[in-house]
């Protein structure tokens, strides 16, 4: 047994549960000895009384940065025709400047995982625009150039505007499809 005191009750790390029931009665779907509703990736239980979402779960400190990167990247990619290579570089540059390199890398990886998830989920669906979306996301997931373009954006010096730093990619042709592409 490896136990820790968490303000209101003892937690057994090896069992992944508290030794005493929750002093605040949990909702019916929760176990009274559970730590963070058995989901510590999403919930926290800072004082051992009741699991809760972190204050920053829905509105993070990076929300303004993420919003700006999304809006300006969409503007340059879709409206101005910058293309995906420019979009990767530009978004990573904006994110690195306003939220740090770790945020930029995390969001670049999240975008690839999003494409993988959509590709996988749409393989079992059909009809409407599903084939188009499946092809787009399957082609886009984990293209080697995505990571190179992201790193170029992250390396942008603070004093250089992102659109200038990533300009060589503006309007560049789409890179080769990623490893999940059905076009290969």
N, C-alpha and C positions, 0 to 999 in steps of 0.2 A: 504494500500500500504506500502511495506517495501522496500525501495530503497537503493542502494549502488553505489558509484561512482567508476568506474573501469577504470581510467585514461582517456579514450576517450569518454565514454558515461555512462549513468545511467542504472543500472540493477535492475529490480523489482523481488525480490526473490519469492514472492507469485505467480506472473504470470509466472515465469521461462523464462523471456524474457527481452531484453533491451527496454528502452522507446523510443530510437531513432534508425533509421536504421544504419546498418554497414557503417562506413566511407570508408571502402575498399569494393568495390562491391563484394558480395559473388558469388560463383559459382551458376549456374542456379538451382541446386537441393537444395539450401539452402534458408531459409527465412531470409530477411534482419534484422529482429529483434531477431533472434534466438541466444541463448547462446550455444556455443560449439556444433553447428549443432543438437541441441536437444538431444545430447548424451554425457553428461559430464563424463560418466564412461570411455569413450575412448578418447575424445578430451578435450583440454584445450583452454581457451581464456583469457590469462593473462592480456592483455591490452585493451580488448574490441574492437579490430580491426578485427581480423580474427581468426577463430577456427583453431587449428593445433594439430597434434599428439605431445605428449610430446617427448622431445629429447631422453628419455630413453625407449620409447615404443617398439622399435624393438630390440635395443641392450642395455640391462639393465646393471647396474653395477654388477649384479650377474651372468652375462652371462658366465664368465670364471668358476665360481663355479658350475653353472648348467651343463656346458659342461663336466667338470671333473667328477662330480658325475655320469652323464649319461654314460660316457665312461668306468669308472672304475667299476661301478655297472654292466654294460653289460658284461664286461670282467669276473667278478667273477660269475655272474649268469649263463650266457650262455656258455662261453668258459670253465670255471672251474667247472661248475655244482653246484653252490652254492644254487640255488633254490630261490623261492619267499620270504621266511621268512628272509633269509640272505640278500637278495636284499633290502627289506624294511629297515632293521636295518642299513645296510651299507650305503645306499643312504642318510638316515636321519643323520647318523653320519657325513658323508662328508659334507653335506649341513650345518649342525649346526656348524661345525668347520670353514668352509670358508665363510659362509654367515649369520650365526646366527640361533638361535633356531626358530625365527619367520619364516624365509625362509624355514627351514626344515619342519615345521608344515604346512605352506601354500602349499608347493609342495606335501606333503603327501596327503593333502585334494584334491588338484588338480588332483592327480593321480586317486583317487577314483571317482571324478566327471567325469573324462575322461572315466573310465570304465563304469560308469552309462550311459553316453551319447552314447558310442558305442553300448552298450547292447540295449538301447532303439531304436536307429536308425536302427540297424540290425534286429530287430524283424519284420520289414516290408519288408526286402530283403530276397532273397533266391538264391541258386545256388552257384557253385564254392566253395570257402573256407568260404563263409559266415556263414554256420552253425558252423564251427569250431571256427571262430572268435567270433561269438555271444556267444557260450558256454564259451569260455575263459574269455571274458569281463563280462558276467553276473555272472559267478562263482566268479570272482575276486573282483567285486565291493562291497565295504563295509564289507569285512571280519573282524570280531572283532580282529583277531590276527594282522591284518595290523597295526592298531593304536597302539597296545601294542609293536609290533616290531619297529615301528617308534620311539616311546618314548624311548625305550631301546637305539636306536642309538643316539638319541638326548642327552641322559644322559652320553654318553661316555666322560671320562675325556680327556682334551686336550693332555696329554702326552701319552695316550694309542692309538696305531694304531687301526683304525676302523675295519680292518679285524680280529684283535685279539679280540677286544671287542664283535664283533658279531659272533665270531667263533662257538659258541654253536648251531647256526642256520644253519651252513654250511651243505648243503645236507639234511636238515630236510625235512620230507614229507610235501606235500601241506596241508595247513589247510583246515578245512571244508569250503565248498562253502558259499558265502555270501547270504544275504536275497533275492537277485534277481535271484538266480540260478534256472534254469529250471530242475535241477537234483533232486530237493527235492520232 
